[in-house]
């Protein structure tokens, strides 16, 4: 008997599971539990029964069941015993680094980060009684405490998603703060900076009368109005972005929480989302779509007021990584959140992040394995109609070395968004910061350019606009470019070739003029502007003309982008040597140009970037791990003329800062300031050797 009691006390002390006979009743728990005759203490039963079944089903700290998908993260220690994450984290916080079950001393212990702290109260349950469970919103009801029980029982009722996502928070309260706008105008001379600036540059300023040119190049240069973000009356570098007048944003974030995101990746994603949430203003609205094998909306599109931020932080912090990667379902839910809105903020965008390959749609695409049909992953609202162009841009982020860069680039390119390559885990917050720094500074909506020939003898030829849609009328007298939205301080450059005939008289020749139409998102007013007419001199004899450095710079950018695309095509065919040769030839060509000899900053950056791409083609393994994603992110940046993150882009000497605006760099400064106090983030921010 004493031997059995010793075994019983040992089992209870270690929270071990023992066998309760079917005859045991709740009416006399003490009798059934304490009667030695009702227990079996075989060594095999104690060890195997506990370690293989009970310990994985029941948390040995709170004695509640552990079930996958019940809204509680599960921590499995190196000794193979499992616990609720919040239970064991609390245990470890008090200095206990020994397994409560087998007494093994742990080398790696769970800890909860300093950010994304939940509001006071019970973990993952908000004041309204909602529990955010792996993307599911559930109702939590506290049941009365049972007799002879030392804990509450929680009953969880799953709340199904609505058929239509028309439950977005109302915008009725949002009105322009005229006094604030007036104050900013007076401090920053806003009246003179509220329209875009359009300039035209001929490749040379003089063409002799007896010379005809069928490929005379003209540069059209656009510059958006200045930014007021970070330049409000309160000059604190970390003052809330929302203090300055700007167009509010509707933002949908589609986050990969598949099994491969477990651990550090998910922790850093939560931290990055916390930064995004804290920097959205009360007039901005956010919803989060979490996807793995399926996709789920965590909460409706709601304002980032104090209450909204708490709810969003709570929902993001409750995410648990498991399952496969169904990017198509995540996109479908994200597009649905945009389409079904009852009301709309002036600016709308989608952020998509994934670290893996789509495991649900690509294999059944019906295309060849080498060229899957990525269009099947895109909702019709993104690619189905031309009228939707630029309405819902998807800014895609490929995380780590295992994501499908071709897929992510295809999604962003089709929707009018950018593709960023997050190679270093610790750079995820900076990548998000740069993106929202732009989204929170949109000053031009739906920009449409019309280019007219002003001389009946002048005809327009081809347009080089990168990824921006363009069209030249059959008569060659008019051309159009769809530019879409511009962030504050952003610039766009397009090249137009024109046919210049011979002249008889010694006079100037008028070439073209540009008309722009766009919407001011802050005032909702439509703005129409016309540029000055571009003219060139036509003397009988002209001396040696130097090509405009502005035109030469953009020719170099377009040539570099073409070489990147050609090199990528060669690399995909397995010809890495040929790909490297293409990039080397481009570098040699760039070195002989006018802008290179003038030490132009863009030309220097292009050369360094092409060299980096060559290094990332050193072997097939290196190319597939990082080279492909790096090149595609570069192509995305140069074709849209917009900043993307790629490689170790958090470095201050980064090669990818050519298109950064002031609002982007200021948001990056905010991000890096918040990371200074985090040892984990600092370690992860260090570049990894390739």
N, C-alpha and C positions, 0 to 999 in steps of 0.2 A: 504493500500500500504506500509506504513512504517513497518508494522509487517512483510510483505513478504520480504522486503529488509533486515530487521534484520536477518530473517531466512537464507536468501541467504548469507549474510556476515558471519554468524555463520558457515554455511555449508562450505563455501570456506576457512574460517580460520582453520577449522578442517580437510580439505581435504576430506570432505564427498562427496559421489556420489549422483547425482541427475538425474532425468529422463529427457533425451533429446528426444523431439518428433521426429517421423520419418521424419517430414517435414524439419527439420533443415539441412542446406547445408553447405559445406565447403567454399562456396563463400562468405558467410557473417557470419563467426563464432562469431564475436562480437555481432551481432544483435540477433543470436539465443541463445547465452549464457546469455546475459544480459537482455533479455526481460523477465520480471517477469511472463508474461502470459504463457511462454513456460515451466515453472517449476511446479512441484508438490511438496508440502512441508508437506504432511501428516506425522505425527509422526511415524506411522508404516512404511511408505516408507523410511524415513530417517534412521531409526535404523536397521530394518530388511534387507532392500535392501542392505545397505552397509555391514553390518557385515556378512551376509550369502553368498553374491555373489561377489559384486564389490571389497571389500577389499581383498578378497582371489584371485581375478583375476588380480588386479592392485596394484602395489606398490605405497603407498601413498606418498612416498618421491620423486621418479624419474618419477612417473606416467606411467612407462612402464608395460607391461603385465607380470604377473607371471604365468608361465606354467611349470608343472612338466616335467623335462627332457630337459629344454632349456639351461642348462649349468650354471645356476645361483642358488646358494644355497638359500633356503627360510627359514626365521626365523619367527616362530609363537610365539608371546609373551603370557604371562599368562592371558592377557585380551582377547585373541583369535584373535587379529589382526595380519596380516602377512605382511612381507616386504622382499625385497631382502636382503640377509645377509650383502653384502658389503655396501648397502645403510645405513642400520640401525647401522652397526658397526661404520661407519664413523660418523654418527650422535651422537652415544654414546661416541665416542672418545673425542668429544668436551664438554663432561660434561652433555649432555642431557639424563636424565633417565626417561623421561615422554613419554608415548605413543603419537605420533603425531596425532592420531585419536581421542581417547577418553580421553586423558590427564591423564590416570591412571599412578600412580607411580609404576615403576617396582622394584621388589625385586631381580630378576635375569636378568642380562643384557648380550647381546652378546658381545664378544670381540675377536679380532684376535690375535693369539699367536705371539711371537717374532720370531719364526722360519718359514722356508719355505716362506719367503717373496718373492713375485713375482718381476721380473725385473721391472724397471721403465717403465711406460706406462700404457695403459688401462688394467684393470683387466682381466686376463685369455686370453689375446690375445697377441701372440708373434710377433716378428718383421717380420716373414714370412707370417703373416696373418692367422695363424692357431689358432683355439680356441678349447681347450680340454674340452669336455662336457660329464661328467659322463662316461668316457671311450670312447667317440666318438670323432674322429678328424673331425672338421668342418671348412669350409672356411668362413671367415668373410669378408664382403664387406661393407664399409662405404658408405651410400648413401648421396647425397647432402642434406643440411638442407632445410627443407620445409619453405616456407614463413610463417611468423607469428608463428614459432615454436621455442622453446627455447632448443631443444635437437636434437641430431642426431638420425637417425633410422638405426638400424643394420639389414642387411639381412643375414641370416644364411643358408648355403647350406650344407646338410649332405654329407660327402665324404664316399662312401661305402668302406668296407675293400676289399683288393685284394683277389682273389681266392687262390693265392699262396703267402706265406709270404717269398718271396725271395728278399725283398727290404732291407736286412740288410746292414749296413754300411761296406764298404770295409776295409779289413785288409792289403791292399797292402803296406801301409806306414810303417807298424810295422816291425822293424828290431831289432836284439839284439844289445844292447849297450855294445860292447866288452870292452871299456875302463872302464865303470862302473862296469861290472862284474869282471874285473881284479883287480880293486881297492878293491872291497869287499873281493875277495879271499885273497888278501894280508893282510887285516885287521882281517879276521876271520878264516884263515887257511882253506879256503873252499876246497882245493884240497883233504884234508884228511877226509872231511865230506860230500862228494857228493854221497855216496853209502849207502844203508841200511846195518844195522848190524844184522846178524843172529846168534843166539846162541841156543844151545840145553842143556837141563838139565835132567838127569835121576832122578827118584824119590829117589833112593838111589845109592850111588856110587859103592857098592860092593854087589855081589850076590854069595853065596857059590856054588861050582861046582855041588854038589849033589842036588841042589834045582832047580826046574823048575818053571817058572812064565808064566801063560797064560794071565796075565793082567798087565804087567809091563808098567808103565806110563813114557812117555818122554814129556817134555815141549819144544815146539819150540817158541822161543822169537824173535820178530822182532822189530827193532827200526829204524824209518825213519831218514834221514839226519836232521841236525840242521836247525833252522829257522834264517833268517837274517832280518825278519821284526822287526822293532824297534831297530835294531843294526846297522843302517847305519852310515856313517861318521858324519852326523848331528845327534847329540845325543838328540835332543829335544824330549820330550816324546810325543808331539803332531805333530811331523813331518809327512808329507803325506806318507801314506803307499806305494804309487806308486813310491817313490824315490828309493826303493831297487829292484834289479832284481828278478823277479818272473814270474810264468806262468800267462798270462792274462786269464780272465774269461768271459764266456758268461753266463749271469744270467737272468732268467725269474722269475719274481715275480707275483704270482697269488693271488690277494687280494679280500677278501669278502667285498663288500660294500652294503650288504642287509640292510633292514630297522633296524635290531637289532644293526647295527654298528653305528647308528646315535649318535651324541653328543661326549662325551669324548673319546669313543673307536676310532672313526674315526680320531679325532684330534691327539690322541697318535699314531695311525697308520701312519698318515702323517708325524709326527715328526720322527718316527722310520725310515720311508722310506727316509726322508731327510738325516738322518745320514748315511744310506747305500749309497745313491747317492754321498754324499760328500766324502766318503772314498773309492770309486772306482777310479781307475786310468784311464788315457786317453786311455790306450790300452784295458781296460775292456769294455764290451758292456752290455747294459741293455735294457730290454723291460718290460712293465708292462701290465698285463691282469687284468682288473677289472670285477668282476662278481656279479650279483645279480640274477634276474630272467633269464637274458641272460648274455653273456660274450662279452667283447669288448677289443681289443688291443688298448692301448692308443697311442702308437707310435711304429715305427719299431725298431728293434734291432739296437741300435746306441751306438757309443763310448761315454764314459763319459769325453769328453773334456769340456772345459768351456762352449761352446755352448750347448753340449749335456746335461750337468748338468742343465743348466737353463731350457731347454725344459722339462726335466724329472721332475724337481721340480714344474714347472708350471702345468704340466699334473696331477701330484699327488695332488697338492693343489686344483685342480678344482673338485675333486671327491665329489659326494653327495651320501649319503646313502639312499636307498629305495629299495623296491621290495623283492622278495623271495631269496632262496639260491640254486643256480644251480651249485653245485661243479663239476659235470660231464662236463658241458660245459666249465667251467673255465679250467679244466685239459686238455680238448681237444684242446682249443686254445693255452694253454701253450706248450703242446707237439708239436703242429703244428709249433709254432714259432721256436722250436728247429729243427724239421725235415726239414723244408723248407729253412734253411739257405744256402746261396750260399757259404759262407766261415765259418770256424769254428776256434774258439780259442781253445787252448789246454785243458782248463778246462770248463766244462759246468754243470750247476745245475739249479734246479727249487726250489723256495721257495713258499709254499702254506700256506696261513693263512685263517682260518674261525672261526667264533664264534657260528655257529648254525648247525642245522640238514639239510641235503640235502632234499629239499622239492619237487624235480622233478623226481629223478631217483629211489631212494630206494623204494618208494611205488609201483612202477611198475616193480620191479626187477624180479618178477616171483618166488621169494623164499618165505619162511615163514617169518612172521613178526619178530620172535625172531632171525632169522639168515638171514638177507638180503644178497643178492649177491653183495658184494662190488666190485667184479671184473668188473661189468658193468660200474663202474665209471672210470676205468683206460683205457686210450688209448692203442692200441695195441703196440705202440712204447715203452711203459713202461713195459707191462707184456706179450706181445704176443710171443716173441722169446727169446731164451736163449742168442742169440748174442747181445741183447740189454741190458743185465745185466750190471749194473753200468755205462751205458752210459748216462742215464738221471736220476740221483737220485733226488727224491722229498723229500725235508726236510719240513715236515708238522708241523704246529704250531696250536694247539688248544687253542683258546682264550676264557677265561672266563669259567663259569660253565655250559653253555648250549650247548657246541659243542658236536659233535659225536666223542668221543675219539676212539671208536672201528674202525670207518671209517678212521679217520686220521692216526691211527697206521697201519691199513691195507695198505693204500696207500704208506706210507713211507717204510714199511717192504717189500712190493712187488718190489719196485723200487730200493732198496738199500740205501734209505735215513734214516733219524732219525725222531722221533716224540717227540716234546717238548710240555709241558703243561704250558701255561702262565696263572697262576691263578690270579696274581696281575696285574691289568691293567697297572700300571706304569712300569712293568718289560718288556714290549714288545720291547723296544729299546735295552735293554741289551740282550734279547734273540736273536734278529737279529744280534747284534754285535758279540756275541759268534759264531754264525753260519758263518758269513762272515769272521771272524777272521781265521776260518779254511779254508774256500774256497779260500781265498787270500794267502794261504801258501801251496798249493798242490805241493809236491816235487816228488811224485811217482805216475805214471799212469799205470793202468792195471797190477798190480802185480799178478803174477801167481807162486805158489809154487809147486815143485815136490819133494816128499819124497821117497827116495829109501832105501830099505833094502840092506845092504852091505855084509851080511852073508847069504849063501844059506839056513841055518837052521833057520834064523829069518824071521818071517812073521808079517806083519802089521795087526792090528785088527781095532778097531773103531777109528774114529776121532771125537773130540769134538771141534767144531769151532764156536759155536753160530749160527748166521744167515748167515755165509759165506758158500757158496756152496762147497761141498767136494765130493770126489769119491775115493774109494779104488778098485784097480784092483782085478779081481777074484782070481788071483794067490797069492795075498797078498804081492807082492814084491814092488809095487809102489802105491802111493796115490797122489792126487792132491787137492789143495785148491785155490779157486779164491778169492783173497783179494781185488782187485780193486785199488782205489786211497788211498793214505796216505797223511795226512797233515804233515807239518814239526814237528818233535819231537814226532809224534804219535808212540805208541807201540801196538803190537798185540801179543797175547799169545794163542796158540793152544795146546791141549793135544792129544797125540797119544798113543794108547795102542799097545804093541808088545808082541809076544809070545817068551819067552826066554827058550831054551831047557836046559837040564842038560849037564854039561861038564865033561870030563874025565881028561883032562890035566889042570894043574895049569897055566892058562894064561888069557889074557884079551879077551873079546868078543866084536867084532865090531857090533854096533846096526844099525845105519842109518846115512844118510847125507841128506842135504836139498839143493836143487837148486832153485834159484829165478830168474825170468825173469820179467823185467818191462821197462817202457819207462820214460826217464828223460824229463819232460814236457818243461823244459827251453831250452835244447839242441836238443830235438826230437830224441835222440839216444836211442837205445835199449841196456839195461844193463843185463848181465848174471853173476850171482855169485854162488859160491858153498861154503857151510859151511864146517868146519872140520868134520871128521868122529867121531861120538860119540862112545866111548868105555866105558865098565865097567870092573872092576876087578873081577876075579873069583877064590878066594882062596878056599882051601879045607874047612876051617872053618872061619866063619866071626862073629864078635861080633855084638852087638845091633846097628843097623843102624838108624840114625835119618832122617826122611823124609825131603827132600829139602824144605826150606821155600818158594822158588819160585814156586815149583810144588803145594805145599799145598795152597798157596794163590789163584792160579787159580782154584783149585778144589773147594775152598770156593765160589769163584765168580760164578762158574757154578751151584753149589748146591743152592746158593741163588736165581739165576735166575729161576731154576726149581721150587723152592718153591713159588716164585712169580707167576709163570704161574699156578701152582696148586691152589694156594689161589684165584687167579682171577677166575678160572673155578668154584670153589666152591661158590664164591660170586655171580657169574652170575646165579647160580642155586638157589640163595636165602639163602644159608647156610653161613651166616656171621660168626657164632660162629666156624664153621669148618674151615673157611678161616683163622681166627685169630689163631686157634690152629696149623694149618700148619706152619704159620710164626713163632709162638713161638717155635715149635719143631726145626725149622731151626736155630733159634737164640741159643738154647741150644746146638745144635750140633756144631755150629761154635765156641762157647766159649771153647770147649774142644780141639780145633785143635792147631797144632804147631804154626801157624802164630798168632792166638789169644793170646797165652801165651807169644809170643814175642812182643806183642803190635803192630802188623803190621797195618799200616794206612788203608789199604783197608779193612781188617777184621773189624776194628773199624767202618769204614764208612758203611759197609754192615749191621752191627748190628743196627746202628742208623737209617738206611733207612728202615729196616724191622720193627722197632718199629714205625716209622712214618706211615707206611702202615697199621699197626694194628690200630692205632688211627683213621685213615681215614676209618675204617670199623665199627665205633662205632654204626652206624645206617644205614638203607637203604638210607635215604636222604643224609647223609654225603658221603656214598660210591658213589652214582650216581652223586653228585655235584663235588666231587674232588678225591675220592678214586680210581675209575676206571682209570681216566686219569693219576693220579700219578703213579700207578702200571705200566701202559702201557708205560709211558715215561721211567720208570726205566728199564723195560724189553728191550726197544729199546736201551738204553744206554749200558747195560751190554752185550747184544747179538752182538752189533756192536763194542763194546769197544770204544765208541765215546761219547763225552760230549753232554748232552741234558739239556734243562732248564725245571725245574718242581718245582711246589710249589712256595715258596718264595725264589727262587734260586738266587736272587740278594744279599741276605745276605752273608756277608763275611764268616760266619760260616756254609755255605751251606753244605749239605750232597752230593752234586752232582758234586764235583770238581775233582773226581778221574781221569777223562780222559781229563781234560783241558790241552791244550798245552800253551806254552808261547805266541804264536801269538793270541790265544783266550783271554788269560788274559790281554794282552796288549790292544786288541781291546775293551774289557770290561772296562778297565781303561779310554780309550778315551770316551766311551759312558757315563760313570758316571761323567766324568769331564764336559761334555756338559750339564748334567742335574742339576748340582749344583746350577745354577742360576735360575732355574725354580721352583717357589713356588708350582704350580699345580703338576708338576712331583714329587716334594719332598713329597707332601701330598699323592699322589697315590702310591709312592714307599713304604710307610709304610705297613708292613704286616697286613692283615685283620684277625680278630678273626674268627675261624671256628665254 
